[in-house]
Amino acid sequence: MKLGTWTALVAIAATAVGCGDDTGIAVGEAPLMEVSENGQLIGHRTPVSVTADRTKRITVNNRGNGTLEIRDISVTSDPPGAFSLDASSLPTVGSPVTVDPDGIPWEFEALYMPAAGQNARGTVTITTNKNTDGNSEFIFYLSPETASPKLLAQPGSIDFGTVAENSTDTEQLTLLNTGTAQLVIDALVLSGHPGYQLSVSGQEFVVGPDTAQGVTLPAPIVIEAGESLTAAITYSSSGPEPAEGKLVLMSNDPSATAGTQVEFFANVAGPCINVSPAEVDFGGKLVGQESVISVEIQSCGDRPLSISNIEFINDGNGVFDLDASGMGAFPIVVAPNDTRVLPVSYFPEGVAQIDASGNIAFDTGLFRVTSDAYLAEFDVEVQGYGTDGACPTSSIQVTEGEEVLPQTNLTLRGSGSASTGNISGWEWTVEQPVGSQSIFLPSAYVQNPTFEANIVGEYTFKLRTFDAQGTPSCEDAEFTVFVTSDKAIHVELLWTTPGDIDETDTTPLGALASVGTDLDLHFLHPSGANFDANFDFVNDGWFHDTYDAYWANVNPEWAGLAPGDNPSLDRDDTDGAGPENLNLDVPEFNKNYRVGVHYWEDHGFGNSIATVRVYVWGNLQFEWAGVQLTNHDMWDVCEIQWPGGAVNKLEHSPGQPFITSGYWPLLF
């Protein structure tokens, strides 16, 4: 350090401790007073607000290296008596309060009398020995603070983790009023998975259509300032699907006009198990010969799956067996999205018995996979029957081939099946994509039915045949059809209606009432965005007579005269489940298309659950499933950017669909 600087510092220190009557401090030592409120520093001549009927605690620390003497403290107020001070011991000149450097602080309280009115003002003066800053007087001002409630929900989000099948878990939610006035909660919104339930102040609420729209509390919840209460959130698991929920509490908290929000999560993370096939059916196998079916065990979660054991609970008296040695030693750890193959074998010991009604006496078994997944014990049924080779042989042919476009009407042929005698019975089944509800026509029990493959995905058809004695085929024939889209943009709308017990039935021609619900797919060109069909002074574009492709405008003229540059709505379903499909071969460059869903009429069946999928060049680019719609709702789903084919979800708030209630176009 330079000599001149050191000399100046010594002089300053000597001045700080050698003036006036501050004679009790050694040379080179001086206090430094720090005034704060709830950890927030109070500056010299700055305001501090005080709430009526609640004290404001002020803390005085000493951040210097000499003893601080607080010799006097006073308050003046206008009007007189509006503010007052209180402490366990108030200092005087003759009896000061001392605070050692970084020692125990001194505290006092400021009080405000509401009768003085909101225009009252006060001044607090603290007199001390001289500080290192050369001051011996510290002043700050007091003013009234308007009392108001403040709702704090803790925790702000609740993660239930993994909740096992058919079990429940309950978590506590604390509601605190951290404000200065009485808090009143008079309404709430409880939405999301129907397995969530709220218990608060003796009132019970379960997620449903009513709570998702918002309910007024029969008995408002009142929490006094500084007080709290505990609510309970319960999740009842009925399946392995991820379950999300949301609670919004509406109160008189002026800082939360949109409500105070708490989110819930269950089964959104963790290990998951998927076994395929879920039921192992060997069908008919020759007696005395071993047959093997490979079962795939997949880790379908976002964390590794740990398999602790695989064993037969019932091996059908020794005819079934498995070999897990190729999977490694237990516990077998399977990384997310990885698969292990388990060979399951069947060795029938005798020809199966067939009763007078043609029913086969199957060999049956059951093996169990034990793991740390949601389904801790995954049971797989196994069956088969012995045959001497005299059972029918089933065969499937599909006239249209293995790969078709959506809405292709497939012709299924079982006429190639063979038997030593006549085949007298056919039984068709299908595994179709989620959301598709097509059926065999005229029924599943004819030789050559038809079947409409109406959405993108994989359709696996199976056929079991029976001879004149009722003997079923040794194995089911199997044929897979892949439905793909060759369009630039292909959009699908599907829905399910809990109130409709048969969503596959159709309304007879000329019937007075529909047998299902009517949701409609809309596809909007950006040129129609300034149209207001329902006269609510919001230009949303829906039902534009040119630029919205929907049931009343199935093939509008949008672009030029080039082939395929206009959209085409290929299917309008008016009585339940869908799908409705829309295609566009040649989208225009630098255009953003919007997709919407309108609930035209529920026909008395109630709310529906909608799903929208967008395919770009045959690849699934976007899916939004499980959106609940009420009669006459208009759902703005997404926006498709072209070129590129990016699809952006349209949300009212994070995770919440953009739905306009009571949307009715006045031109109809």
Protein Blocks (a to p, Z undefined) as FASTA:
>chain_A
ZZklmmmmmmmmmmmmmgcjllkbcehiacdddddeehiacdehiacdddehiacddddd
dfbfbdcddfbdcdddddehkaccddfbdcdfklccdddehiacddddddddfknojkbc
cdddddddddfkopabdcddddddddddddddddfbdcebjadehiacddddddddfbfb
dcddfbdcdedjfkbccdeehiacdddfklmnopadfbacdddehiacddddddddfbfb
dcddddddddfbfklmnopaddddehkbccddddddfbdcebjadehiacddddddddfb
fbdcddfbdcdfbgggopaccdfklnopadddddehiacddddddddfbdcdddfkopac
ddddddddddfbfblbacddddddddehlaccdddddfkbjbdcehiacdddfklpccfb
dcfbdcddddddehiacdcdfbfkbfbdcdddfbgcddddddddddfkopacfbdcdddd
ddddfbfbdcddddddfklmblkbccdehiabdcbdcdddddddfklmmpcfkonopaeh
papaklpccfklmbccfblmbehiaccdfbdcfeggiaaddddfbacehiacddddddfb
gghnapadddddddeehiafbdcehiacdehiacdfbdcddehjpacdddfbghiacdde
hiacfkZZ
